[in-house]
Amino acid sequence: MARAVTIAAIALVLSACHESSVEPPPIGSHHSYFATAIASAPDSATGDTLTCEVFLNLPPDVALGGGWAGEVRLQLTRLRAAGGTNTFADTTVDAQQVQATWLDTDSLRVVLASPIVDTLITTRDPGIRKSYTGPWVCRPELPLGRVFRQPIAGRVVIEEMLPID
């Protein structure tokens, strides 16, 4: 009897897994993009390692082409590493004004308008279908400049985030 109940319970669980009549959306219909800008270099005066990072998500509307403007959450971090001592500062902007524009099918420009002001220009990485890269400079004028005042060069990468179903 216990074996029959166990088999019936397993059959019920397995049948529930296949009852969904909802079709997944087509590829590309609700993908968002994740932008990461990272720069790291030695301090020209002290030799300390300086790192600057910006992270933000762009909504699915960006993938539709043309352009998009709105608010996103942005995180900016700066790090000065000297021997065993690190000075770390970060800030999160919940309402960062952003405008994303497709310059052509292979180029995406993201303008950070307010409160953090910067422009990220990327081109499609030929080796990766939905990945865009470009140069970026973490300037002292960006927030948290007290950690270091030296501009440092790095890269920005904007990649498509596939939904997890």
PyMOL commands that set and color helices and strands:
alter all, ss='L'
color gray80, all
select helices_A, chain A and resi 2-17+60-64+145-147
alter helices_A, ss='H'
color red, helices_A
select strands_A, chain A and resi 32-42+49-58+67-82+85-104+107-114+118-124+131-138+152-161
alter strands_A, ss='S'
color yellow, strands_A
deselect
rebuild
show_as cartoon
